[in-house]
């Protein structure tokens, strides 16, 4: 694979979940989860 195309990304990712934005210590924080096909959610 030489290039990551939109078609390849659509094949690899099942869905993206975006949480509600919150202000924490004056900074906007928002949780984003990428759920991959065949793997699930990967955490750091």
Backbone bond lengths (Angstrom), bond angles and torsions (degrees), N, CA, C in turn:
res aa  C-N    CA-C-N  psi(-1)  N-CA   C-N-CA  omega(-1)  CA-C   N-CA-C  phi
1 X - - - 1.441 - - 1.538 107.09 -
2 X 1.298 116.46 123.26 1.461 122.28 -178.95 1.526 112.35 -99.47
3 X 1.325 116.40 -24.53 1.451 120.56 -173.08 1.527 109.73 -145.16
4 X 1.330 116.01 141.49 1.459 120.73 177.01 1.530 108.25 -92.65
5 X 1.317 115.98 105.44 1.464 121.68 -176.60 1.528 109.91 -96.23
6 X 1.324 118.11 162.99 1.477 120.16 176.21 1.525 112.56 -57.27
7 X 1.302 117.73 -33.43 1.467 121.10 179.63 1.527 110.94 -67.12
8 X 1.318 117.43 -40.00 1.460 120.91 178.73 1.523 110.08 -68.15
9 X 1.328 117.20 -42.43 1.462 121.06 178.08 1.523 109.98 -60.84
10 X 1.314 118.28 -42.89 1.468 122.08 179.26 1.525 110.92 -62.70
11 X 1.312 117.76 -31.91 1.459 121.86 178.55 1.528 111.25 -73.99
12 X 1.329 116.84 -36.43 1.463 121.25 -175.82 1.524 113.72 -81.34
13 X 1.344 118.17 -32.05 1.457 121.48 -173.73 1.524 110.58 -103.40
14 X 1.350 115.32 128.14 1.455 121.52 177.50 1.520 109.96 -79.22
15 X 1.360 116.03 -51.56 1.464 120.38 179.62 1.525 109.54 -162.00
16 X 1.327 115.37 164.48 1.453 122.79 175.35 1.523 107.30 -123.86
17 X 1.330 116.01 125.98 1.454 121.65 179.95 1.529 108.34 -108.06
18 X 1.333 116.61 128.62 1.456 121.74 -178.72 1.522 108.13 -118.52
19 X 1.345 115.45 122.44 1.458 121.34 -178.84 1.517 111.72 -81.85
20 X 1.318 114.55 173.74 1.458 121.07 179.85 1.524 109.95 -71.84
21 X 1.320 116.94 138.06 1.459 122.02 178.37 1.517 110.33 -71.47
22 X 1.347 116.21 139.06 1.464 122.08 179.44 1.526 108.12 -134.00
23 X 1.333 115.88 149.71 1.453 121.36 174.02 1.530 108.28 -95.10
24 X 1.330 117.20 122.43 1.454 123.18 178.47 1.521 107.58 -126.44
25 X 1.319 116.32 114.75 1.472 121.98 -178.25 1.526 112.03 53.79
26 X 1.324 116.65 39.78 1.458 121.57 178.33 1.515 114.72 78.51
27 X 1.338 116.83 6.44 1.470 121.33 -179.35 1.530 108.58 -117.25
28 X 1.322 116.33 132.89 1.464 121.17 178.27 1.525 108.99 -74.36
29 X 1.338 116.69 124.37 1.469 123.06 178.38 1.516 108.64 -119.44
30 X 1.328 115.92 141.80 1.452 120.77 179.76 1.523 108.14 -149.72
31 X 1.325 116.27 128.91 1.460 120.96 179.68 1.525 110.14 -84.91
32 X 1.319 115.56 132.67 1.462 121.74 177.63 1.525 107.91 -127.47
33 X 1.327 116.65 125.75 1.465 121.91 177.72 1.523 108.71 -115.93
34 X 1.321 116.19 131.22 1.461 121.61 174.01 1.528 106.70 -106.73
35 X 1.320 116.15 118.50 1.456 122.24 -179.55 1.529 107.43 -100.90
36 X 1.332 115.12 115.36 1.459 120.84 -176.53 1.523 111.30 -90.47
37 X 1.313 117.00 148.64 1.462 121.70 172.62 1.529 108.59 -64.49
38 X 1.296 117.08 139.87 1.472 125.66 173.80 1.524 113.07 69.95
39 X 1.349 119.66 -8.46 1.460 121.48 -177.03 1.523 111.54 -120.97
40 X 1.328 116.97 -42.89 1.461 121.90 -175.14 1.518 110.35 94.90
41 X 1.332 116.27 -152.81 1.452 122.32 -177.82 1.530 109.56 -85.32
42 X 1.320 117.83 133.41 1.457 122.97 176.86 1.510 107.50 -108.83
43 X 1.335 117.42 123.41 1.455 120.98 177.88 1.510 109.46 -103.01
44 X 1.328 115.42 156.03 1.472 119.48 -179.83 1.488 111.83 -73.84
